[in-house]
Amino acid sequence: MSIIQACSDTKDCVDLFRPQGLYLKPIAKINVSVQLPQLKKAGAKISNWEVMEKVKEMARPFTFPVFKVSKSSLEFIRFESEIENYSSMENVLAKLDMKTIKLSGFTELLKVRAAEAKTPFPTRADWDSFFRENKNMNEMKAGERPDTIHFENMPCKWLVNYQDKSGVAHDKPSEFVLKKAFQAFGDIKIVDIPMLDPYRHKMKTTLSGISTFSFGQDLVFEAYIQYKEYIGFVKAMNALKGMKLCYKDRESERAWTSNIKTDFDKTKHLAETTTKQRKAERERIVKDERDKEKQENNKKRLEEMQKNEQLKVMAKEDRDREEKRMAKALVASQRRMAREEKRKSRTLHKMGLTEEEEMAERIGIEERKLLLAQRKLESIRILDELLERVKVKCTCLLSVVRNCEMWLRGFSRAWTCM
């Protein structure tokens, strides 16, 4: 069966810690067995689903939130079921036990037997005999006598401390809330929730207090509660016998139940010797992690130093290559200049000129170029002057022509009038 189930009937709930919405609800499980007929025809089959539906129909108006096949054979089918309210147990048994059902395709009636399923739970005789027979237990020491309860399948969100505004463990159970919930049975000496210790999963099972790995272990947790006195332990065990944990949401008015597993501690989990061993083991793990972290940091630092050294070597190699390249370029430039000087000297030697004569020749060439430029500039100025004079003469000629045209027009008009 699933650990957490929705609950629609909370009338039989008993208060555990009302401010947190925690209650205890009686477990109402029923075992139903149906005797099967002999299959005379080859290939004939009996549907487990059909048998289940027939049994549910017989129990109406009572319903089963849980109803599943626990064992199936040729002779019988056994079902595990659970009803909502324990007070309806006798009525449901009266409707099912010693009754018969008929399946389609079969003439024989199938006999039904139903009985209350007893939930396994340790008794006083169990823990008394356990601590009496184990020689490594000292009943004079706390944790080595019947004073510690071991819980499993406790839902995490049901025991969150919503008054804690720090937000450090908003989805983790609180030892404070767990202690408040169960101190109604007696004074509590110590509470331990292994999942709250980040180093607990690295310890041995005998020290960690974590029994086995289970799917969804972040949703449920294990816890240990040690009472100061034996009477508190007994009251708690008697109150939890045949019960499951119920949580009521005050905002949505919905409820859920959890099939928690309750047992007395057999591992001396909260004994002084075990507590000291666990503390020493935790300090060792912390030290190992610090040493490992230190080694990793040293390794990273060494890698960075090596990387820096490599970068320096690479930079030096680049500088050396650049210097060599520049040296080669300088040598090549010097050789080129030497070749030009040599070529130049050969040319001058062929012409029979000295350096002074060559310089004078160059100066003469430059003077001739300057003289030609001056003559070009004077020619441009003369052309501009000529063009300006032509423009003036054209303007005068145009004025004379216009005056002649006006005289001719006047003369023609006078001749016309005569």
C-alpha positions as a LaTeX table, in Angstrom:
\begin{tabular}{lrrr}
\hline
Residue & $x$ (\AA) & $y$ (\AA) & $z$ (\AA) \\
\hline
Met1 & 0.00 & 0.00 & 0.00 \\
Ser2 & 1.09 & 3.57 & $-0.61$ \\
Ile3 & 2.53 & 5.45 & 2.34 \\
Ile4 & 0.40 & 8.62 & 2.09 \\
Gln5 & $-3.31$ & 8.45 & 1.25 \\
Ala6 & $-6.18$ & 10.93 & 1.13 \\
Cys7 & $-8.63$ & 10.66 & 4.01 \\
Ser8 & $-12.32$ & 11.60 & 3.78 \\
Asp9 & $-13.48$ & 10.46 & 7.26 \\
Thr10 & $-11.70$ & 11.92 & 10.30 \\
Lys11 & $-14.37$ & 11.27 & 12.93 \\
Asp12 & $-12.31$ & 8.62 & 14.72 \\
Cys13 & $-9.10$ & 10.71 & 14.85 \\
Val14 & $-7.36$ & 11.30 & 18.18 \\
Asp15 & $-5.40$ & 14.49 & 18.92 \\
Leu16 & $-1.65$ & 14.25 & 18.78 \\
Phe17 & $-0.53$ & 17.86 & 18.23 \\
Arg18 & $-3.47$ & 20.01 & 17.18 \\
Pro19 & $-1.51$ & 23.27 & 16.51 \\
Gln20 & 0.39 & 21.41 & 13.76 \\
Gly21 & $-2.73$ & 19.58 & 12.53 \\
Leu22 & $-1.42$ & 16.16 & 13.59 \\
Tyr23 & $-3.71$ & 13.37 & 14.75 \\
Leu24 & $-3.68$ & 9.60 & 15.20 \\
Lys25 & $-6.21$ & 7.57 & 13.25 \\
Pro26 & $-6.99$ & 3.85 & 13.91 \\
Ile27 & $-5.93$ & 1.47 & 11.16 \\
Ala28 & $-8.92$ & $-0.44$ & 9.79 \\
Lys29 & $-7.55$ & $-3.19$ & 7.55 \\
Ile30 & $-9.52$ & $-6.24$ & 6.43 \\
Asn31 & $-8.30$ & $-9.44$ & 4.80 \\
Val32 & $-10.81$ & $-10.90$ & 2.36 \\
Ser33 & $-10.44$ & $-14.43$ & 0.93 \\
Val34 & $-12.59$ & $-15.84$ & $-1.86$ \\
Gln35 & $-12.59$ & $-19.60$ & $-2.48$ \\
Leu36 & $-12.44$ & $-20.37$ & $-6.20$ \\
Pro37 & $-14.30$ & $-23.23$ & $-7.99$ \\
Gln38 & $-12.50$ & $-25.89$ & $-9.98$ \\
Leu39 & $-12.01$ & $-24.93$ & $-13.62$ \\
Lys40 & $-13.60$ & $-27.76$ & $-15.64$ \\
Lys41 & $-13.28$ & $-26.18$ & $-19.10$ \\
Ala42 & $-9.88$ & $-25.82$ & $-20.73$ \\
Gly43 & $-8.88$ & $-22.18$ & $-21.12$ \\
Ala44 & $-11.46$ & $-20.93$ & $-18.61$ \\
Lys45 & $-10.30$ & $-17.97$ & $-16.51$ \\
Ile46 & $-11.49$ & $-16.12$ & $-13.43$ \\
Ser47 & $-11.12$ & $-12.35$ & $-13.43$ \\
Asn48 & $-9.64$ & $-10.94$ & $-10.24$ \\
Trp49 & $-11.18$ & $-7.59$ & $-11.11$ \\
Glu50 & $-14.67$ & $-9.13$ & $-11.37$ \\
Val51 & $-14.26$ & $-10.86$ & $-7.99$ \\
Met52 & $-13.06$ & $-7.57$ & $-6.46$ \\
Glu53 & $-16.06$ & $-5.66$ & $-7.81$ \\
Lys54 & $-18.47$ & $-8.32$ & $-6.51$ \\
Val55 & $-16.98$ & $-8.08$ & $-3.01$ \\
Lys56 & $-17.15$ & $-4.27$ & $-3.07$ \\
Glu57 & $-20.78$ & $-4.46$ & $-4.15$ \\
Met58 & $-21.57$ & $-6.76$ & $-1.22$ \\
Ala59 & $-20.10$ & $-4.23$ & 1.26 \\
Arg60 & $-22.17$ & $-1.25$ & 0.13 \\
Pro61 & $-22.73$ & 1.46 & 1.35 \\
Phe62 & $-19.24$ & 1.09 & 2.88 \\
Thr63 & $-16.33$ & 1.89 & 0.59 \\
Phe64 & $-12.70$ & 0.81 & 0.44 \\
Pro65 & $-10.06$ & 3.46 & $-0.26$ \\
Val66 & $-7.57$ & 0.58 & $-0.57$ \\
Phe67 & $-8.45$ & $-2.78$ & $-2.10$ \\
Lys68 & $-5.80$ & $-4.90$ & $-3.82$ \\
Val69 & $-4.83$ & $-8.50$ & $-4.47$ \\
Ser70 & $-2.24$ & $-9.82$ & $-2.02$ \\
Lys71 & $-2.17$ & $-13.46$ & $-3.17$ \\
Ser72 & $-3.76$ & $-15.40$ & $-6.01$ \\
Ser73 & $-3.78$ & $-19.15$ & $-6.66$ \\
Leu74 & $-6.00$ & $-21.81$ & $-8.27$ \\
Glu75 & $-7.80$ & $-22.41$ & $-4.96$ \\
Phe76 & $-8.40$ & $-18.87$ & $-3.63$ \\
Ile77 & $-7.80$ & $-15.13$ & $-4.03$ \\
Arg78 & $-6.77$ & $-13.04$ & $-1.04$ \\
Phe79 & $-7.32$ & $-9.30$ & $-0.91$ \\
Glu80 & $-5.91$ & $-6.63$ & 1.37 \\
Ser81 & $-8.36$ & $-3.79$ & 1.97 \\
Glu82 & $-8.86$ & $-0.82$ & 4.23 \\
Ile83 & $-11.99$ & 1.04 & 5.26 \\
Glu84 & $-12.26$ & 4.71 & 6.22 \\
Asn85 & $-13.53$ & 4.36 & 9.81 \\
Tyr86 & $-12.61$ & 1.67 & 12.34 \\
Ser87 & $-16.07$ & 1.92 & 13.96 \\
Ser88 & $-17.55$ & 0.39 & 10.79 \\
Met89 & $-15.40$ & $-2.73$ & 11.09 \\
Glu90 & $-18.10$ & $-5.02$ & 12.55 \\
Asn91 & $-20.72$ & $-3.91$ & 10.03 \\
Val92 & $-18.38$ & $-4.50$ & 7.08 \\
Leu93 & $-17.37$ & $-7.94$ & 8.39 \\
Ala94 & $-21.03$ & $-8.85$ & 8.85 \\
Lys95 & $-21.68$ & $-8.02$ & 5.18 \\
Leu96 & $-18.72$ & $-10.02$ & 3.87 \\
Asp97 & $-17.81$ & $-12.91$ & 6.17 \\
Met98 & $-19.37$ & $-16.29$ & 5.33 \\
Lys99 & $-21.24$ & $-14.82$ & 2.37 \\
Thr100 & $-21.20$ & $-16.08$ & $-1.23$ \\
Ile101 & $-20.89$ & $-14.48$ & $-4.62$ \\
Lys102 & $-21.69$ & $-15.72$ & $-8.11$ \\
Leu103 & $-19.50$ & $-15.09$ & $-11.15$ \\
Ser104 & $-20.66$ & $-14.99$ & $-14.73$ \\
Gly105 & $-20.03$ & $-18.30$ & $-16.50$ \\
Phe106 & $-19.93$ & $-20.36$ & $-13.28$ \\
Thr107 & $-22.80$ & $-22.20$ & $-11.63$ \\
Glu108 & $-21.06$ & $-22.68$ & $-8.30$ \\
Leu109 & $-21.21$ & $-20.05$ & $-5.60$ \\
Leu110 & $-17.90$ & $-18.65$ & $-4.29$ \\
Lys111 & $-17.52$ & $-18.54$ & $-0.53$ \\
Val112 & $-16.17$ & $-15.32$ & 1.03 \\
Arg113 & $-14.28$ & $-15.04$ & 4.31 \\
Ala114 & $-13.37$ & $-11.72$ & 5.90 \\
Ala115 & $-11.48$ & $-10.88$ & 9.07 \\
Glu116 & $-9.73$ & $-7.90$ & 10.61 \\
Ala117 & $-6.05$ & $-7.71$ & 9.65 \\
Lys118 & $-3.81$ & $-7.23$ & 12.63 \\
Thr119 & $-1.04$ & $-4.72$ & 12.01 \\
Pro120 & 2.35 & $-5.98$ & 13.18 \\
Phe121 & 3.44 & $-3.97$ & 16.21 \\
Pro122 & 5.94 & $-4.73$ & 18.97 \\
Thr123 & 4.54 & $-5.64$ & 22.37 \\
Arg124 & 5.93 & $-5.16$ & 25.85 \\
Ala125 & 7.05 & $-8.78$ & 25.89 \\
Asp126 & 9.01 & $-8.19$ & 22.68 \\
Trp127 & 11.16 & $-5.35$ & 23.96 \\
Asp128 & 11.53 & $-6.85$ & 27.43 \\
Ser129 & 12.87 & $-10.11$ & 25.98 \\
Phe130 & 15.09 & $-8.27$ & 23.48 \\
Phe131 & 16.90 & $-6.16$ & 26.07 \\
Arg132 & 17.04 & $-9.03$ & 28.54 \\
Glu133 & 18.61 & $-11.50$ & 26.10 \\
Asn134 & 21.13 & $-9.09$ & 24.51 \\
Lys135 & 24.27 & $-9.10$ & 26.64 \\
Asn136 & 25.70 & $-5.95$ & 25.04 \\
Met137 & 22.81 & $-3.90$ & 26.43 \\
Asn138 & 23.09 & $-2.17$ & 29.79 \\
Glu139 & 19.65 & $-1.21$ & 31.12 \\
Met140 & 21.30 & 1.27 & 33.49 \\
Lys141 & 22.31 & 3.46 & 30.53 \\
Ala142 & 19.96 & 5.54 & 28.37 \\
Gly143 & 19.62 & 4.24 & 24.84 \\
Glu144 & 20.47 & 0.68 & 25.87 \\
Arg145 & 17.07 & 0.08 & 27.46 \\
Pro146 & 13.47 & 0.39 & 26.22 \\
Asp147 & 13.27 & 4.19 & 26.06 \\
Thr148 & 13.80 & 5.05 & 22.37 \\
Ile149 & 11.23 & 4.85 & 19.56 \\
His150 & 12.25 & 4.54 & 15.91 \\
Phe151 & 9.86 & 6.02 & 13.33 \\
Glu152 & 9.85 & 5.50 & 9.57 \\
Asn153 & 7.74 & 6.97 & 6.75 \\
Met154 & 7.08 & 10.25 & 8.56 \\
Pro155 & 6.03 & 12.86 & 5.95 \\
Cys156 & 8.47 & 15.79 & 5.87 \\
Lys157 & 5.98 & 18.57 & 5.17 \\
Trp158 & 3.74 & 17.59 & 8.05 \\
Leu159 & 6.41 & 18.45 & 10.63 \\
Val160 & 7.82 & 21.63 & 9.10 \\
Asn161 & 8.21 & 24.50 & 11.57 \\
Tyr162 & 6.19 & 27.23 & 9.87 \\
Gln163 & 7.00 & 29.66 & 12.69 \\
Asp164 & 10.65 & 29.63 & 11.62 \\
Lys165 & 11.03 & 32.70 & 9.39 \\
Ser166 & 14.70 & 32.11 & 8.60 \\
Gly167 & 13.81 & 30.02 & 5.55 \\
Val168 & 16.81 & 27.74 & 6.08 \\
Ala169 & 14.72 & 24.55 & 6.19 \\
His170 & 11.39 & 25.50 & 4.63 \\
Asp171 & 10.79 & 21.95 & 3.37 \\
Lys172 & 12.59 & 19.98 & 6.10 \\
Pro173 & 11.05 & 18.48 & 9.25 \\
Ser174 & 11.76 & 20.19 & 12.54 \\
Glu175 & 13.11 & 18.44 & 15.63 \\
Phe176 & 11.33 & 21.09 & 17.69 \\
Val177 & 7.92 & 20.26 & 16.16 \\
Leu178 & 8.56 & 16.50 & 16.48 \\
Lys179 & 9.46 & 16.92 & 20.15 \\
Lys180 & 6.37 & 19.04 & 20.79 \\
Ala181 & 4.13 & 16.49 & 19.10 \\
Phe182 & 5.30 & 13.48 & 21.13 \\
Gln183 & 6.05 & 15.04 & 24.50 \\
Ala184 & 2.38 & 14.57 & 25.40 \\
Phe185 & 3.29 & 11.00 & 26.44 \\
Gly186 & 6.21 & 12.03 & 28.66 \\
Asp187 & 9.33 & 14.15 & 28.95 \\
Ile188 & 11.68 & 13.71 & 26.00 \\
Lys189 & 15.44 & 13.63 & 26.52 \\
Ile190 & 16.64 & 13.85 & 22.93 \\
Val191 & 15.28 & 13.79 & 19.37 \\
Asp192 & 17.25 & 12.89 & 16.25 \\
Ile193 & 16.26 & 13.26 & 12.59 \\
Pro194 & 19.15 & 11.79 & 10.53 \\
Met195 & 18.20 & 13.53 & 7.29 \\
Leu196 & 18.90 & 16.94 & 8.84 \\
Asp197 & 22.57 & 16.02 & 9.17 \\
Pro198 & 24.26 & 16.50 & 5.76 \\
Tyr199 & 27.08 & 14.10 & 6.72 \\
Arg200 & 24.88 & 11.26 & 7.98 \\
His201 & 24.57 & 9.51 & 4.60 \\
Lys202 & 28.36 & 9.18 & 4.48 \\
Met203 & 28.48 & 7.23 & 7.74 \\
Lys204 & 28.02 & 3.54 & 8.30 \\
Thr205 & 24.45 & 2.30 & 8.72 \\
Thr206 & 25.11 & 1.40 & 12.35 \\
Leu207 & 25.97 & 5.05 & 13.11 \\
Ser208 & 23.88 & 7.02 & 10.62 \\
Gly209 & 20.49 & 5.80 & 11.79 \\
Ile210 & 19.27 & 5.58 & 8.20 \\
Ser211 & 18.03 & 2.03 & 7.77 \\
Thr212 & 17.58 & 1.62 & 4.00 \\
Phe213 & 17.39 & 3.71 & 0.87 \\
Ser214 & 13.83 & 4.13 & $-0.37$ \\
Phe215 & 12.19 & 5.84 & $-3.32$ \\
Gly216 & 10.91 & 9.27 & $-2.37$ \\
Gln217 & 13.14 & 9.56 & 0.69 \\
Asp218 & 12.98 & 13.35 & 0.37 \\
Leu219 & 9.22 & 13.15 & 1.05 \\
Val220 & 9.41 & 10.98 & 4.17 \\
Phe221 & 12.01 & 10.68 & 6.91 \\
Glu222 & 13.16 & 8.58 & 9.83 \\
Ala223 & 13.28 & 9.83 & 13.41 \\
Tyr224 & 14.38 & 8.70 & 16.86 \\
Ile225 & 12.76 & 9.87 & 20.10 \\
Gln226 & 14.26 & 9.02 & 23.49 \\
Tyr227 & 12.11 & 9.48 & 26.61 \\
Lys228 & 13.58 & 10.33 & 29.98 \\
Glu229 & 11.48 & 7.72 & 31.76 \\
Tyr230 & 10.24 & 4.25 & 30.85 \\
Ile231 & 6.61 & 5.20 & 31.47 \\
Gly232 & 6.74 & 7.83 & 28.71 \\
Phe233 & 8.07 & 5.24 & 26.25 \\
Val234 & 5.30 & 2.78 & 27.22 \\
Lys235 & 2.54 & 5.40 & 26.89 \\
Ala236 & 3.77 & 6.40 & 23.46 \\
Met237 & 4.00 & 2.78 & 22.23 \\
Asn238 & 0.53 & 1.98 & 23.55 \\
Ala239 & $-0.93$ & 5.11 & 21.92 \\
Leu240 & 0.71 & 4.36 & 18.56 \\
Lys241 & $-0.33$ & 0.71 & 18.44 \\
Gly242 & $-2.68$ & 0.10 & 15.51 \\
Met243 & $-2.56$ & 3.78 & 14.53 \\
Lys244 & $-1.44$ & 5.78 & 11.53 \\
Leu245 & $-0.53$ & 9.44 & 11.40 \\
Cys246 & $-3.19$ & 11.86 & 10.13 \\
Tyr247 & $-2.68$ & 15.44 & 8.99 \\
Lys248 & $-5.50$ & 17.97 & 8.61 \\
Asp249 & $-5.02$ & 21.08 & 6.52 \\
Arg250 & $-6.93$ & 23.86 & 8.24 \\
Glu251 & $-7.00$ & 26.07 & 5.13 \\
Ser252 & $-8.37$ & 23.52 & 2.65 \\
Glu253 & $-10.08$ & 21.29 & 5.26 \\
Arg254 & $-8.57$ & 18.25 & 3.57 \\
Ala255 & $-6.87$ & 15.37 & 5.38 \\
Trp256 & $-4.28$ & 12.72 & 4.62 \\
Thr257 & $-2.95$ & 9.68 & 6.44 \\
Ser258 & 0.47 & 8.09 & 6.51 \\
Asn259 & 1.19 & 4.46 & 7.35 \\
Ile260 & 4.12 & 5.22 & 9.64 \\
Lys261 & 6.25 & 2.36 & 10.88 \\
Thr262 & 6.86 & 2.36 & 14.63 \\
Asp263 & 9.32 & 0.16 & 16.51 \\
Phe264 & 11.56 & 0.30 & 19.55 \\
Asp265 & 15.21 & 1.09 & 18.83 \\
Lys266 & 17.42 & $-1.99$ & 18.66 \\
Thr267 & 20.64 & $-0.32$ & 17.54 \\
Lys268 & 21.54 & 1.88 & 20.57 \\
His269 & 21.21 & 4.84 & 18.22 \\
Leu270 & 20.91 & 7.44 & 20.99 \\
Ala271 & 23.17 & 5.71 & 23.50 \\
Glu272 & 26.07 & 7.78 & 24.81 \\
Thr273 & 28.71 & 5.54 & 23.22 \\
Thr274 & 27.01 & 5.62 & 19.80 \\
Thr275 & 26.50 & 9.38 & 20.04 \\
Lys276 & 30.23 & 9.87 & 20.74 \\
Gln277 & 31.18 & 7.57 & 17.85 \\
Arg278 & 28.83 & 9.45 & 15.55 \\
Lys279 & 30.30 & 12.79 & 16.66 \\
Ala280 & 33.85 & 11.51 & 16.08 \\
Glu281 & 32.86 & 10.10 & 12.70 \\
Arg282 & 31.23 & 13.40 & 11.75 \\
Glu283 & 34.37 & 15.33 & 12.75 \\
Arg284 & 36.47 & 12.90 & 10.69 \\
Ile285 & 34.24 & 13.35 & 7.64 \\
Val286 & 34.33 & 17.14 & 8.03 \\
Lys287 & 38.13 & 17.04 & 8.35 \\
Asp288 & 38.41 & 14.77 & 5.29 \\
Glu289 & 36.21 & 17.10 & 3.29 \\
Arg290 & 38.26 & 20.10 & 4.37 \\
Asp291 & 41.48 & 18.29 & 3.49 \\
Lys292 & 40.00 & 17.26 & 0.17 \\
Glu293 & 38.84 & 20.80 & $-0.49$ \\
Lys294 & 42.30 & 22.09 & 0.47 \\
Gln295 & 43.94 & 19.57 & $-1.86$ \\
Glu296 & 41.61 & 20.58 & $-4.67$ \\
Asn297 & 42.38 & 24.25 & $-4.04$ \\
Asn298 & 46.11 & 23.50 & $-4.03$ \\
Lys299 & 45.70 & 21.50 & $-7.20$ \\
Lys300 & 43.81 & 24.35 & $-8.85$ \\
Arg301 & 46.42 & 26.85 & $-7.65$ \\
Leu302 & 49.21 & 24.62 & $-8.98$ \\
Glu303 & 47.41 & 24.27 & $-12.30$ \\
Glu304 & 46.97 & 28.04 & $-12.46$ \\
Met305 & 50.67 & 28.53 & $-11.66$ \\
Gln306 & 51.62 & 26.00 & $-14.32$ \\
Lys307 & 49.28 & 27.71 & $-16.72$ \\
Asn308 & 50.82 & 31.10 & $-15.88$ \\
Glu309 & 54.30 & 29.63 & $-16.36$ \\
Gln310 & 53.25 & 28.22 & $-19.70$ \\
Leu311 & 51.81 & 31.61 & $-20.65$ \\
Lys312 & 55.07 & 33.28 & $-19.63$ \\
Val313 & 57.09 & 30.76 & $-21.68$ \\
Met314 & 54.80 & 31.29 & $-24.65$ \\
Ala315 & 55.08 & 35.09 & $-24.28$ \\
Lys316 & 58.88 & 34.84 & $-24.09$ \\
Glu317 & 58.91 & 32.65 & $-27.19$ \\
Asp318 & 56.73 & 35.21 & $-28.99$ \\
Arg319 & 59.07 & 38.01 & $-27.95$ \\
Asp320 & 62.09 & 36.03 & $-29.10$ \\
Arg321 & 60.45 & 35.32 & $-32.45$ \\
Glu322 & 59.56 & 39.03 & $-32.85$ \\
Glu323 & 63.08 & 40.10 & $-31.97$ \\
Lys324 & 64.53 & 37.62 & $-34.45$ \\
Arg325 & 62.14 & 38.83 & $-37.12$ \\
Met326 & 63.04 & 42.47 & $-36.46$ \\
Ala327 & 66.75 & 41.61 & $-36.47$ \\
Lys328 & 66.38 & 39.84 & $-39.80$ \\
Ala329 & 64.42 & 42.79 & $-41.20$ \\
Leu330 & 67.13 & 45.20 & $-40.00$ \\
Val331 & 69.88 & 43.10 & $-41.55$ \\
Ala332 & 67.92 & 42.87 & $-44.81$ \\
Ser333 & 67.37 & 46.64 & $-44.80$ \\
Gln334 & 71.06 & 47.30 & $-44.20$ \\
Arg335 & 71.99 & 44.92 & $-47.00$ \\
Arg336 & 69.52 & 46.60 & $-49.35$ \\
Met337 & 70.90 & 50.07 & $-48.54$ \\
Ala338 & 74.44 & 48.75 & $-49.02$ \\
Arg339 & 73.46 & 47.33 & $-52.41$ \\
Glu340 & 71.86 & 50.65 & $-53.43$ \\
Glu341 & 74.94 & 52.60 & $-52.37$ \\
Lys342 & 77.12 & 50.19 & $-54.24$ \\
Arg343 & 74.94 & 50.43 & $-57.35$ \\
Lys344 & 74.90 & 54.20 & $-57.07$ \\
Ser345 & 78.66 & 54.41 & $-56.77$ \\
Arg346 & 79.08 & 52.19 & $-59.82$ \\
Thr347 & 76.75 & 54.43 & $-61.85$ \\
Leu348 & 78.63 & 57.55 & $-60.84$ \\
His349 & 81.91 & 55.91 & $-61.63$ \\
Lys350 & 80.70 & 55.06 & $-65.12$ \\
Met351 & 79.54 & 58.66 & $-65.69$ \\
Gly352 & 82.86 & 59.99 & $-64.38$ \\
Leu353 & 81.08 & 62.26 & $-61.90$ \\
Thr354 & 81.83 & 62.85 & $-58.31$ \\
Glu355 & 79.29 & 63.31 & $-55.63$ \\
Glu356 & 79.64 & 67.13 & $-55.73$ \\
Glu357 & 79.12 & 67.14 & $-59.46$ \\
Glu358 & 76.08 & 64.90 & $-59.09$ \\
Met359 & 74.63 & 67.28 & $-56.53$ \\
Ala360 & 75.26 & 70.26 & $-58.82$ \\
Glu361 & 73.57 & 68.38 & $-61.66$ \\
Arg362 & 70.53 & 67.77 & $-59.49$ \\
Ile363 & 70.39 & 71.45 & $-58.46$ \\
Gly364 & 70.52 & 72.50 & $-62.14$ \\
Ile365 & 67.70 & 70.15 & $-63.00$ \\
Glu366 & 65.58 & 71.56 & $-60.19$ \\
Glu367 & 66.30 & 75.17 & $-61.31$ \\
Arg368 & 65.21 & 74.35 & $-64.85$ \\
Lys369 & 62.02 & 72.83 & $-63.52$ \\
Leu370 & 61.37 & 75.97 & $-61.46$ \\
Leu371 & 62.00 & 78.22 & $-64.51$ \\
Leu372 & 59.56 & 76.24 & $-66.65$ \\
Ala373 & 56.93 & 76.50 & $-63.90$ \\
Gln374 & 57.39 & 80.30 & $-63.72$ \\
Arg375 & 57.02 & 80.64 & $-67.53$ \\
Lys376 & 53.84 & 78.58 & $-67.45$ \\
Leu377 & 52.44 & 80.82 & $-64.73$ \\
Glu378 & 53.29 & 84.00 & $-66.76$ \\
Ser379 & 51.65 & 82.53 & $-69.87$ \\
Ile380 & 48.49 & 81.84 & $-67.90$ \\
Arg381 & 48.42 & 85.43 & $-66.61$ \\
Ile382 & 48.90 & 86.87 & $-70.17$ \\
Leu383 & 46.08 & 84.70 & $-71.50$ \\
Asp384 & 43.80 & 85.92 & $-68.72$ \\
Glu385 & 44.62 & 89.56 & $-69.60$ \\
Leu386 & 43.95 & 89.00 & $-73.31$ \\
Leu387 & 40.67 & 87.29 & $-72.59$ \\
Glu388 & 39.60 & 90.19 & $-70.36$ \\
Arg389 & 40.43 & 92.76 & $-73.16$ \\
Val390 & 38.51 & 90.72 & $-75.74$ \\
Lys391 & 35.57 & 90.64 & $-73.41$ \\
Val392 & 35.61 & 94.46 & $-73.05$ \\
Lys393 & 35.82 & 95.02 & $-76.83$ \\
Cys394 & 32.96 & 92.59 & $-77.41$ \\
Thr395 & 30.88 & 94.48 & $-74.89$ \\
Cys396 & 31.50 & 97.82 & $-76.69$ \\
Leu397 & 30.70 & 96.34 & $-80.12$ \\
Leu398 & 27.50 & 94.90 & $-78.79$ \\
Ser399 & 26.50 & 98.34 & $-77.47$ \\
Val400 & 27.12 & 99.97 & $-80.92$ \\
Val401 & 25.02 & 97.33 & $-82.64$ \\
Arg402 & 22.15 & 97.91 & $-80.27$ \\
Asn403 & 22.30 & 101.71 & $-80.85$ \\
Cys404 & 22.21 & 101.18 & $-84.63$ \\
Glu405 & 19.19 & 98.94 & $-84.30$ \\
Met406 & 17.39 & 101.63 & $-82.28$ \\
Trp407 & 18.25 & 104.36 & $-84.89$ \\
Leu408 & 16.99 & 102.20 & $-87.75$ \\
Arg409 & 13.73 & 101.59 & $-85.93$ \\
Gly410 & 13.26 & 105.31 & $-85.34$ \\
Phe411 & 14.02 & 106.17 & $-88.95$ \\
Ser412 & 11.55 & 103.58 & $-90.26$ \\
Arg413 & 8.77 & 105.02 & $-88.14$ \\
Ala414 & 9.46 & 108.55 & $-89.37$ \\
Trp415 & 9.43 & 107.45 & $-93.00$ \\
Thr416 & 6.13 & 105.74 & $-92.46$ \\
Cys417 & 4.55 & 108.91 & $-91.09$ \\
Met418 & 5.60 & 110.95 & $-94.10$ \\
\hline
\end{tabular}
